[in-house]
Amino acid sequence: MSTLLNPNHEMFNHFNGALTEQFVLQELKIFPDMPVCYWRREKGDAEVDFVVQHKDKIIPIEAKAGTATKAKSMAVYIQKYNPKIAVRVSLKNYGKEGNLLSLPLYLLGTQFA
């Protein structure tokens, strides 16, 4: 527990990406009727952490552990499939650029209720 409460802990710094993805997955699995998938380009040079179906929309979701939110793979996905909305969750504040919605991690679960 002390590791999760101390962002300067060496272990957190080493595994923060995996912990963030695990948190996002747990938030998504709250909704049992919403399938959670993963996307990877055939070449293997781009991947999106989660792809969900919510109502009539397919929504890609990229999880970022910190405030550096450059998401090259998400850009590839958006260019290829042109989703109505794409979501990036991170430690940054709420924002929207075109069809890319930026959410703070703590708000993700509220978006699909």
mmCIF file of the C-alpha atoms, coordinates in Angstrom:
data_MODEL
# 
_entry.id   MODEL 
# 
loop_
_atom_site.group_PDB 
_atom_site.id 
_atom_site.type_symbol 
_atom_site.label_atom_id 
_atom_site.label_alt_id 
_atom_site.label_comp_id 
_atom_site.label_asym_id 
_atom_site.label_entity_id 
_atom_site.label_seq_id 
_atom_site.pdbx_PDB_ins_code 
_atom_site.Cartn_x 
_atom_site.Cartn_y 
_atom_site.Cartn_z 
_atom_site.occupancy 
_atom_site.B_iso_or_equiv 
_atom_site.pdbx_formal_charge 
_atom_site.auth_seq_id 
_atom_site.auth_comp_id 
_atom_site.auth_asym_id 
_atom_site.auth_atom_id 
_atom_site.pdbx_PDB_model_num 
ATOM 1   C CA . MET A 1 1   ? 0.000   0.000  0.000   1.00 0.00 ? 1   MET A CA 1 
ATOM 2   C CA . SER A 1 2   ? 2.834   2.404  0.784   1.00 0.00 ? 2   SER A CA 1 
ATOM 3   C CA . THR A 1 3   ? 4.117   1.965  -2.787  1.00 0.00 ? 3   THR A CA 1 
ATOM 4   C CA . LEU A 1 4   ? 0.845   3.214  -4.274  1.00 0.00 ? 4   LEU A CA 1 
ATOM 5   C CA . LEU A 1 5   ? 0.669   6.142  -1.880  1.00 0.00 ? 5   LEU A CA 1 
ATOM 6   C CA . ASN A 1 6   ? 4.229   7.249  -2.525  1.00 0.00 ? 6   ASN A CA 1 
ATOM 7   C CA . PRO A 1 7   ? 4.727   8.233  -6.191  1.00 0.00 ? 7   PRO A CA 1 
ATOM 8   C CA . ASN A 1 8   ? 8.468   8.656  -5.521  1.00 0.00 ? 8   ASN A CA 1 
ATOM 9   C CA . HIS A 1 9   ? 8.847   5.011  -4.498  1.00 0.00 ? 9   HIS A CA 1 
ATOM 10  C CA . GLU A 1 10  ? 11.379  3.233  -6.754  1.00 0.00 ? 10  GLU A CA 1 
ATOM 11  C CA . MET A 1 11  ? 8.987   0.376  -7.520  1.00 0.00 ? 11  MET A CA 1 
ATOM 12  C CA . PHE A 1 12  ? 6.206   2.745  -8.573  1.00 0.00 ? 12  PHE A CA 1 
ATOM 13  C CA . ASN A 1 13  ? 8.552   4.566  -10.913 1.00 0.00 ? 13  ASN A CA 1 
ATOM 14  C CA . HIS A 1 14  ? 9.546   1.265  -12.498 1.00 0.00 ? 14  HIS A CA 1 
ATOM 15  C CA . PHE A 1 15  ? 6.020   -0.159 -12.905 1.00 0.00 ? 15  PHE A CA 1 
ATOM 16  C CA . ASN A 1 16  ? 3.858   2.963  -13.137 1.00 0.00 ? 16  ASN A CA 1 
ATOM 17  C CA . GLY A 1 17  ? 2.748   2.219  -16.707 1.00 0.00 ? 17  GLY A CA 1 
ATOM 18  C CA . ALA A 1 18  ? 1.600   -1.291 -15.798 1.00 0.00 ? 18  ALA A CA 1 
ATOM 19  C CA . LEU A 1 19  ? -0.143  -0.057 -12.646 1.00 0.00 ? 19  LEU A CA 1 
ATOM 20  C CA . THR A 1 20  ? -1.938  2.637  -14.631 1.00 0.00 ? 20  THR A CA 1 
ATOM 21  C CA . GLU A 1 21  ? -3.111  0.153  -17.265 1.00 0.00 ? 21  GLU A CA 1 
ATOM 22  C CA . GLN A 1 22  ? -4.311  -2.207 -14.527 1.00 0.00 ? 22  GLN A CA 1 
ATOM 23  C CA . PHE A 1 23  ? -6.272  0.618  -12.898 1.00 0.00 ? 23  PHE A CA 1 
ATOM 24  C CA . VAL A 1 24  ? -7.889  1.554  -16.220 1.00 0.00 ? 24  VAL A CA 1 
ATOM 25  C CA . LEU A 1 25  ? -8.820  -2.072 -16.903 1.00 0.00 ? 25  LEU A CA 1 
ATOM 26  C CA . GLN A 1 26  ? -10.436 -2.367 -13.469 1.00 0.00 ? 26  GLN A CA 1 
ATOM 27  C CA . GLU A 1 27  ? -12.435 0.806  -14.116 1.00 0.00 ? 27  GLU A CA 1 
ATOM 28  C CA . LEU A 1 28  ? -13.635 -0.554 -17.467 1.00 0.00 ? 28  LEU A CA 1 
ATOM 29  C CA . LYS A 1 29  ? -14.543 -3.989 -16.104 1.00 0.00 ? 29  LYS A CA 1 
ATOM 30  C CA . ILE A 1 30  ? -17.075 -2.361 -13.757 1.00 0.00 ? 30  ILE A CA 1 
ATOM 31  C CA . PHE A 1 31  ? -19.416 -2.401 -16.762 1.00 0.00 ? 31  PHE A CA 1 
ATOM 32  C CA . PRO A 1 32  ? -20.016 -6.119 -17.490 1.00 0.00 ? 32  PRO A CA 1 
ATOM 33  C CA . ASP A 1 33  ? -21.882 -5.533 -20.766 1.00 0.00 ? 33  ASP A CA 1 
ATOM 34  C CA . MET A 1 34  ? -19.054 -3.514 -22.291 1.00 0.00 ? 34  MET A CA 1 
ATOM 35  C CA . PRO A 1 35  ? -16.471 -5.690 -24.075 1.00 0.00 ? 35  PRO A CA 1 
ATOM 36  C CA . VAL A 1 36  ? -12.863 -4.622 -23.498 1.00 0.00 ? 36  VAL A CA 1 
ATOM 37  C CA . CYS A 1 37  ? -10.356 -5.407 -26.250 1.00 0.00 ? 37  CYS A CA 1 
ATOM 38  C CA . TYR A 1 38  ? -6.878  -4.415 -27.391 1.00 0.00 ? 38  TYR A CA 1 
ATOM 39  C CA . TRP A 1 39  ? -5.697  -3.195 -30.798 1.00 0.00 ? 39  TRP A CA 1 
ATOM 40  C CA . ARG A 1 40  ? -2.338  -3.774 -32.452 1.00 0.00 ? 40  ARG A CA 1 
ATOM 41  C CA . ARG A 1 41  ? -1.375  -2.978 -36.027 1.00 0.00 ? 41  ARG A CA 1 
ATOM 42  C CA . GLU A 1 42  ? -0.355  -6.037 -38.032 1.00 0.00 ? 42  GLU A CA 1 
ATOM 43  C CA . LYS A 1 43  ? 3.209   -4.724 -38.380 1.00 0.00 ? 43  LYS A CA 1 
ATOM 44  C CA . GLY A 1 44  ? 3.367   -4.539 -34.592 1.00 0.00 ? 44  GLY A CA 1 
ATOM 45  C CA . ASP A 1 45  ? 4.574   -0.942 -34.576 1.00 0.00 ? 45  ASP A CA 1 
ATOM 46  C CA . ALA A 1 46  ? 1.410   0.568  -33.072 1.00 0.00 ? 46  ALA A CA 1 
ATOM 47  C CA . GLU A 1 47  ? -0.960  -0.528 -30.321 1.00 0.00 ? 47  GLU A CA 1 
ATOM 48  C CA . VAL A 1 48  ? -3.820  0.943  -28.324 1.00 0.00 ? 48  VAL A CA 1 
ATOM 49  C CA . ASP A 1 49  ? -4.196  -0.205 -24.723 1.00 0.00 ? 49  ASP A CA 1 
ATOM 50  C CA . PHE A 1 50  ? -7.969  -0.695 -24.774 1.00 0.00 ? 50  PHE A CA 1 
ATOM 51  C CA . VAL A 1 51  ? -10.788 -0.631 -27.304 1.00 0.00 ? 51  VAL A CA 1 
ATOM 52  C CA . VAL A 1 52  ? -14.320 -0.769 -25.941 1.00 0.00 ? 52  VAL A CA 1 
ATOM 53  C CA . GLN A 1 53  ? -17.785 -0.851 -27.406 1.00 0.00 ? 53  GLN A CA 1 
ATOM 54  C CA . HIS A 1 54  ? -20.110 1.547  -25.613 1.00 0.00 ? 54  HIS A CA 1 
ATOM 55  C CA . LYS A 1 55  ? -23.630 1.725  -27.016 1.00 0.00 ? 55  LYS A CA 1 
ATOM 56  C CA . ASP A 1 56  ? -23.139 2.302  -30.761 1.00 0.00 ? 56  ASP A CA 1 
ATOM 57  C CA . LYS A 1 57  ? -19.533 3.548  -30.541 1.00 0.00 ? 57  LYS A CA 1 
ATOM 58  C CA . ILE A 1 58  ? -16.169 1.812  -30.731 1.00 0.00 ? 58  ILE A CA 1 
ATOM 59  C CA . ILE A 1 59  ? -13.842 3.828  -28.469 1.00 0.00 ? 59  ILE A CA 1 
ATOM 60  C CA . PRO A 1 60  ? -10.060 3.485  -28.327 1.00 0.00 ? 60  PRO A CA 1 
ATOM 61  C CA . ILE A 1 61  ? -8.552  4.283  -24.927 1.00 0.00 ? 61  ILE A CA 1 
ATOM 62  C CA . GLU A 1 62  ? -4.886  5.007  -24.287 1.00 0.00 ? 62  GLU A CA 1 
ATOM 63  C CA . ALA A 1 63  ? -3.631  4.966  -20.689 1.00 0.00 ? 63  ALA A CA 1 
ATOM 64  C CA . LYS A 1 64  ? -0.690  7.181  -19.748 1.00 0.00 ? 64  LYS A CA 1 
ATOM 65  C CA . ALA A 1 65  ? 0.980   7.009  -16.337 1.00 0.00 ? 65  ALA A CA 1 
ATOM 66  C CA . GLY A 1 66  ? 2.049   10.621 -16.053 1.00 0.00 ? 66  GLY A CA 1 
ATOM 67  C CA . THR A 1 67  ? 1.521   13.968 -17.705 1.00 0.00 ? 67  THR A CA 1 
ATOM 68  C CA . ALA A 1 68  ? 3.569   13.192 -20.833 1.00 0.00 ? 68  ALA A CA 1 
ATOM 69  C CA . THR A 1 69  ? 0.717   12.147 -23.087 1.00 0.00 ? 69  THR A CA 1 
ATOM 70  C CA . LYS A 1 70  ? 2.170   11.898 -26.567 1.00 0.00 ? 70  LYS A CA 1 
ATOM 71  C CA . ALA A 1 71  ? 0.394   8.899  -28.059 1.00 0.00 ? 71  ALA A CA 1 
ATOM 72  C CA . LYS A 1 72  ? 1.784   7.950  -31.471 1.00 0.00 ? 72  LYS A CA 1 
ATOM 73  C CA . SER A 1 73  ? -0.161  4.691  -31.585 1.00 0.00 ? 73  SER A CA 1 
ATOM 74  C CA . MET A 1 74  ? -3.438  6.463  -30.870 1.00 0.00 ? 74  MET A CA 1 
ATOM 75  C CA . ALA A 1 75  ? -2.717  8.822  -33.761 1.00 0.00 ? 75  ALA A CA 1 
ATOM 76  C CA . VAL A 1 76  ? -2.204  5.798  -36.039 1.00 0.00 ? 76  VAL A CA 1 
ATOM 77  C CA . TYR A 1 77  ? -5.513  4.293  -34.871 1.00 0.00 ? 77  TYR A CA 1 
ATOM 78  C CA . ILE A 1 78  ? -7.387  7.576  -35.360 1.00 0.00 ? 78  ILE A CA 1 
ATOM 79  C CA . GLN A 1 79  ? -5.961  8.031  -38.853 1.00 0.00 ? 79  GLN A CA 1 
ATOM 80  C CA . LYS A 1 80  ? -6.839  4.439  -39.845 1.00 0.00 ? 80  LYS A CA 1 
ATOM 81  C CA . TYR A 1 81  ? -10.344 4.124  -38.337 1.00 0.00 ? 81  TYR A CA 1 
ATOM 82  C CA . ASN A 1 82  ? -11.516 7.720  -37.741 1.00 0.00 ? 82  ASN A CA 1 
ATOM 83  C CA . PRO A 1 83  ? -13.491 6.960  -34.558 1.00 0.00 ? 83  PRO A CA 1 
ATOM 84  C CA . LYS A 1 84  ? -16.177 9.404  -33.442 1.00 0.00 ? 84  LYS A CA 1 
ATOM 85  C CA . ILE A 1 85  ? -14.314 9.724  -30.158 1.00 0.00 ? 85  ILE A CA 1 
ATOM 86  C CA . ALA A 1 86  ? -10.978 8.561  -28.768 1.00 0.00 ? 86  ALA A CA 1 
ATOM 87  C CA . VAL A 1 87  ? -9.977  8.749  -25.101 1.00 0.00 ? 87  VAL A CA 1 
ATOM 88  C CA . ARG A 1 88  ? -6.617  9.354  -23.459 1.00 0.00 ? 88  ARG A CA 1 
ATOM 89  C CA . VAL A 1 89  ? -6.491  8.947  -19.674 1.00 0.00 ? 89  VAL A CA 1 
ATOM 90  C CA . SER A 1 90  ? -3.592  10.327 -17.679 1.00 0.00 ? 90  SER A CA 1 
ATOM 91  C CA . LEU A 1 91  ? -2.691  12.573 -14.757 1.00 0.00 ? 91  LEU A CA 1 
ATOM 92  C CA . LYS A 1 92  ? -3.485  15.646 -16.866 1.00 0.00 ? 92  LYS A CA 1 
ATOM 93  C CA . ASN A 1 93  ? -6.669  17.670 -16.549 1.00 0.00 ? 93  ASN A CA 1 
ATOM 94  C CA . TYR A 1 94  ? -9.781  17.296 -18.690 1.00 0.00 ? 94  TYR A CA 1 
ATOM 95  C CA . GLY A 1 95  ? -9.468  18.566 -22.253 1.00 0.00 ? 95  GLY A CA 1 
ATOM 96  C CA . LYS A 1 96  ? -10.610 17.970 -25.813 1.00 0.00 ? 96  LYS A CA 1 
ATOM 97  C CA . GLU A 1 97  ? -8.807  18.342 -29.139 1.00 0.00 ? 97  GLU A CA 1 
ATOM 98  C CA . GLY A 1 98  ? -10.980 17.384 -32.103 1.00 0.00 ? 98  GLY A CA 1 
ATOM 99  C CA . ASN A 1 99  ? -12.255 13.882 -31.409 1.00 0.00 ? 99  ASN A CA 1 
ATOM 100 C CA . LEU A 1 100 ? -9.591  13.152 -28.746 1.00 0.00 ? 100 LEU A CA 1 
ATOM 101 C CA . LEU A 1 101 ? -10.960 13.445 -25.209 1.00 0.00 ? 101 LEU A CA 1 
ATOM 102 C CA . SER A 1 102 ? -8.359  13.755 -22.437 1.00 0.00 ? 102 SER A CA 1 
ATOM 103 C CA . LEU A 1 103 ? -9.572  12.534 -19.050 1.00 0.00 ? 103 LEU A CA 1 
ATOM 104 C CA . PRO A 1 104 ? -7.914  12.459 -15.655 1.00 0.00 ? 104 PRO A CA 1 
ATOM 105 C CA . LEU A 1 105 ? -7.622  8.852  -14.468 1.00 0.00 ? 105 LEU A CA 1 
ATOM 106 C CA . TYR A 1 106 ? -10.164 9.355  -11.700 1.00 0.00 ? 106 TYR A CA 1 
ATOM 107 C CA . LEU A 1 107 ? -12.921 10.318 -14.181 1.00 0.00 ? 107 LEU A CA 1 
ATOM 108 C CA . LEU A 1 108 ? -12.748 7.334  -16.517 1.00 0.00 ? 108 LEU A CA 1 
ATOM 109 C CA . GLY A 1 109 ? -15.343 5.168  -14.772 1.00 0.00 ? 109 GLY A CA 1 
ATOM 110 C CA . THR A 1 110 ? -17.898 7.976  -14.808 1.00 0.00 ? 110 THR A CA 1 
ATOM 111 C CA . GLN A 1 111 ? -17.882 8.263  -18.591 1.00 0.00 ? 111 GLN A CA 1 
ATOM 112 C CA . PHE A 1 112 ? -19.657 4.978  -19.288 1.00 0.00 ? 112 PHE A CA 1 
ATOM 113 C CA . ALA A 1 113 ? -22.355 5.029  -16.608 1.00 0.00 ? 113 ALA A CA 1 
# 
